[in-house]
Amino acid sequence: MLADAGGNAVVEVTKRRSTEFSTLAAFAPTAIGADAVPTAVVRGPDGAYYVSQLTGFPFQPGAANIWRVVPGEDPTVFASGLTNVTDLAFARDGTLYVVEISSIGLLNGPIGSLKKITPGGSQHETIAGNLFAPYGVALAKHDAYVSTCTVCEGAGEVIRIPLD
C-alpha cells in the first residue's frame, strides 16, 4: 500500500508478471485552497488500513483526519482534530501514534509533535511537543523514534521518545 498525495488516494501495488496498481480508496477534495492529501498508510491490528492526512493551504489547525480504509467500503474518519499529519504507526498494544509536522499550522512554522490517538476522538494526548520539523515515526518496544529537522539540509536527526 502507498499513499498517493498527487492523486488523493491509497494505492495497492502488486507484482505478478508486471507491476500492477489499483486504487483502494480515493479521498474527495476539501474546500477550495485547502485540499488535504494522504501522506502515509499503515495496516492496523484489525486488518484495516489507516491513512494520515496533511491539510493544504491555509493549513488550518485541527482540520486533518486519520482515515480508516477497508477494501470495498468508503473511507471513514477514525480520528479528527489533527494538524498537518505526516506519518503514523501502531504500537504492539494497538495504540496509534502520529506525527504532526506542525501542530500550529504550517503558516506558523514547522513546530510539531508526536501524539497518541484517541480512536473516534478529536482530542489527543501530546507525547512530545515543540519538535522542529518532525516527519516520520517508527516504534520499537516502548520507544518512538521520530525524525526531526527534516527541512534542515544536512542537519536532520532521529530522536528517541519513551512511550511509558
URQUIGI-V985521 format. One record per backbone hydrogen bond with DSSP energy under -0.5 kcal/mol. CO is the residue of the C=O (numbers start at 1). NH is the residue of the N-H. If there is no record, write none. Layout:
# URQUIGI-V985521
CO/NH
CO/NH
This chain:
# URQUIGI-V985521
2/4
2/11
3/5
4/8
4/9
8/27
9/4
10/24
10/25
11/2
12/14
12/22
14/16
14/20
18/16
20/14
22/12
22/24
25/10
31/34
34/56
37/54
40/52
42/50
44/47
48/44
49/69
50/42
51/67
52/39
52/40
53/55
53/85
54/37
56/59
60/63
62/81
64/82
65/67
66/78
66/79
67/51
67/69
68/70
68/76
69/49
70/73
76/68
76/78
78/120
79/66
82/64
84/101
84/102
87/99
89/97
91/94
95/91
96/117
97/89
98/115
99/86
99/87
99/101
100/113
105/108
106/109
109/111
110/112
110/133
111/103
111/104
112/131
113/100
114/127
114/128
115/98
115/117
116/125
117/119
118/121
121/80
125/116
125/127
128/114
131/112
131/133
132/149
133/150
136/147
138/145
140/143
142/163
142/164
143/140
144/146
144/161
145/138
146/159
147/135
148/157
149/152
151/153
152/155
152/156
157/148
159/146
161/144
